[in-house]
């Protein structure tokens, strides 16, 4: 048990990896680079985050994005596709099959295209705010 009393004037320990600004970390994550240094890749597959950055050693695998990227992807895709569907429906007389042939692939490709960058940006936010899971063996 830790017996060190909490003191509000004690500064938090600095992390050994670089600490960029929030906007820089999000931008690097959106591009699929390490949010801390920007020199190494963030993903090891389509959505699997690497355990640690090969360049700076930032523990990227400890940033558990979980449900935030799918939620934000659905939010953005829905706010683009649904208004477009209403506009096309009101301005043309396309059949249901034609509307489905247009908007189902659009929703699919938007979702797949946005999911990875949004996950990278989320990992960037979590790394900047030091929202990392504490036990590396925990799943």
C-alpha positions in Angstrom: 0.0 0.0 0.0 1.3 3.4 -0.9 1.8 5.5 2.3 2.7 8.8 0.6 0.0 11.3 1.4 -1.6 13.2 -1.4 -0.5 16.8 -1.7 -2.2 19.1 -4.2 1.0 21.2 -4.7 3.1 18.2 -5.8 3.5 18.3 -9.6 2.6 15.2 -11.6 5.5 13.0 -12.8 6.5 13.7 -16.4 6.2 10.9 -18.9 9.4 9.7 -20.6 7.9 10.1 -24.1 7.3 13.5 -25.8 4.3 15.5 -24.8 2.9 17.5 -27.8 0.0 19.8 -27.8 -3.4 18.3 -28.0 -4.0 19.5 -31.6 -0.7 18.1 -32.7 -1.4 14.7 -31.1 -4.8 14.5 -32.7 -3.5 15.4 -36.1 -0.7 12.8 -35.9 -3.2 10.2 -34.8 -5.6 11.1 -37.6 -2.7 10.5 -40.1 -1.9 7.1 -38.5 1.4 8.2 -36.9 2.5 8.0 -33.3 0.7 10.9 -31.5 3.8 11.6 -29.3 6.6 11.8 -31.8 4.9 11.5 -35.2 7.8 9.4 -36.6 6.5 5.8 -36.3 3.3 4.1 -37.3 0.3 3.9 -34.9 -1.4 0.8 -36.3 -0.4 -2.8 -36.7 -3.2 -3.9 -38.9 -6.5 -2.1 -39.7 -7.5 -1.2 -36.2 -4.9 -2.8 -33.9 -2.8 -0.3 -32.1 0.9 -1.1 -31.7 2.1 -1.9 -28.2 4.6 0.9 -28.0 6.1 3.4 -30.5 9.4 2.1 -32.0 10.8 5.6 -32.0 9.9 7.2 -28.7 8.6 4.3 -26.6 5.2 5.8 -25.9 2.9 3.0 -24.6 0.3 3.4 -27.4 -1.2 0.0 -26.6 -2.3 1.2 -23.2 -4.7 3.7 -24.7 -7.9 1.8 -24.9 -10.2 3.7 -27.3 -12.9 1.0 -27.1 -16.3 2.5 -28.0 -15.5 6.1 -28.8 -14.2 5.6 -32.4 -17.3 3.6 -33.6 -19.6 6.0 -31.9 -18.0 9.1 -33.5 -17.9 7.3 -36.9 -21.6 6.6 -36.7 -22.3 10.1 -35.6 -20.4 11.7 -38.4 -21.6 9.3 -41.1 -25.2 9.7 -40.0 -25.0 13.4 -40.0 -23.8 13.4 -43.6 -25.7 10.5 -45.2 -29.2 11.2 -43.7 -29.5 14.8 -44.8 -28.2 13.9 -48.2 -30.9 11.2 -48.4 -33.6 13.7 -47.5 -32.3 16.2 -50.1 -32.1 13.6 -52.9 -35.5 12.1 -51.9 -37.2 15.5 -52.0 -35.5 16.8 -55.2 -35.7 13.7 -57.4 -38.1 10.8 -57.8 -35.6 7.9 -57.6 -36.9 4.5 -56.7 -36.1 2.8 -53.4 -33.7 0.5 -55.2 -31.8 3.4 -56.7 -31.6 5.3 -53.4 -30.4 2.1 -51.7 -27.8 1.6 -54.4 -26.4 5.1 -53.8 -26.6 5.5 -50.0 -25.8 2.0 -48.7 -22.4 2.0 -50.3 -21.8 5.6 -49.3 -22.6 4.8 -45.7 -20.4 1.7 -45.8 -17.4 3.4 -47.4 -17.7 6.5 -45.2 -17.8 4.3 -42.1 -14.8 2.2 -43.1 -12.9 5.3 -44.2 -13.5 7.3 -41.0 -13.0 4.5 -38.4 -9.2 4.3 -38.5 -8.4 8.0 -38.5 -10.9 8.6 -35.7 -9.4 5.8 -33.7 -5.9 7.4 -34.2 -7.2 10.8 -33.1 -8.8 9.2 -30.0 -5.5 7.5 -29.1 -3.9 10.9 -29.5 -6.3 12.5 -27.1 -5.9 9.7 -24.6 -2.1 9.8 -24.7 -2.1 13.6 -24.3 -4.5 13.4 -21.3 -2.6 10.4 -19.9 -5.7 8.3 -20.0 -3.8 5.0 -20.2 -4.9 1.8 -18.5 -2.8 1.0 -15.5 -2.3 -2.8 -15.8 -0.7 -3.8 -19.2 -1.8 -7.5 -18.7 -5.5 -6.5 -18.2 -7.7 -7.0 -21.2 
